[in-house]
Amino acid sequence: MTTEQRHFTRIPFDASVIVINPRSNEKTMAELLDISFKGLLISKPKDWLGVSGDGYTVHLELAGEEVQLNLDVVEVHHEEDHIGFKTEHMDIDTATHLRRIVELNLGNEDLLERELSELVHSN
């Protein structure tokens, strides 16, 4: 039996995302299942052709179009019904909004600080 040692809390999230393939500029809509400082999980679109190691840009809008998250990600796994991505880069506005999302969902500033510290030291 393996014991998962996750350093970043996954925040369940119900929102639509746009996954953009930078090579072809093809845009694919999907549902966001969860998000953390280090990655995200989406529902697998029916026509998904990506493979592990491929890079994408993920765009997520919250509160109408007031809050936008833009993440450069790499596909790390896909299953029958979902795809997992590792975050490679995010702009400062995205990092700020994501920090607030995690803060509101954790409800514990000590946990938030631990995750931020882990994020800084993992790069």
Residue pairs with C-beta under 8 A, 6 or more apart in sequence:
7 38
7 115
7 118
7 122
8 36
8 37
8 38
8 39
8 115
8 118
8 119
9 36
9 102
9 105
9 106
9 111
9 115
10 34
10 35
10 36
10 41
11 34
11 35
11 36
11 101
11 102
11 105
12 33
12 34
13 32
13 33
13 34
13 35
13 101
14 31
14 32
15 31
15 32
15 60
15 61
15 62
16 29
16 30
16 31
16 32
16 60
17 29
17 30
17 31
17 32
17 40
17 42
17 58
17 59
17 60
18 27
18 28
18 29
18 30
18 58
18 59
18 60
19 27
19 28
19 29
19 30
19 42
19 45
19 56
19 57
19 58
20 26
20 27
20 28
20 56
20 57
20 58
20 59
21 27
21 28
21 50
21 54
21 56
22 55
22 56
22 57
28 45
28 47
28 48
29 45
30 42
30 43
30 44
30 45
30 83
31 42
31 43
32 40
32 41
32 42
32 60
33 40
33 41
33 42
33 43
33 82
34 40
34 41
35 41
35 98
35 101
36 102
37 87
37 98
37 102
37 115
37 116
37 118
37 119
38 86
38 87
38 119
38 122
39 73
39 76
39 84
39 85
39 86
39 87
40 58
40 71
40 73
40 84
40 85
40 87
41 82
41 83
41 84
41 85
42 58
42 82
42 83
42 85
43 81
43 82
43 83
44 78
44 79
44 80
44 81
44 82
44 83
48 78
48 83
50 56
50 75
50 78
50 83
51 75
52 75
52 76
52 77
52 78
53 74
53 75
54 74
54 75
55 72
55 73
55 74
55 75
55 88
56 72
56 73
56 74
56 75
56 85
57 70
57 71
57 72
57 73
58 69
58 70
58 71
58 73
58 85
59 68
59 69
59 70
60 68
60 69
60 70
60 71
61 67
61 68
61 69
62 68
62 69
62 97
67 97
68 93
68 94
68 97
69 90
69 94
69 97
69 98
70 90
70 91
70 94
71 85
71 87
71 89
71 90
71 94
72 87
72 88
72 89
72 90
73 85
73 86
73 87
73 88
74 85
74 86
74 88
75 83
75 84
75 85
76 84
76 85
76 86
77 83
77 84
78 84
90 98
99 112
99 116
102 112
102 115
103 109
103 112
106 112
106 115
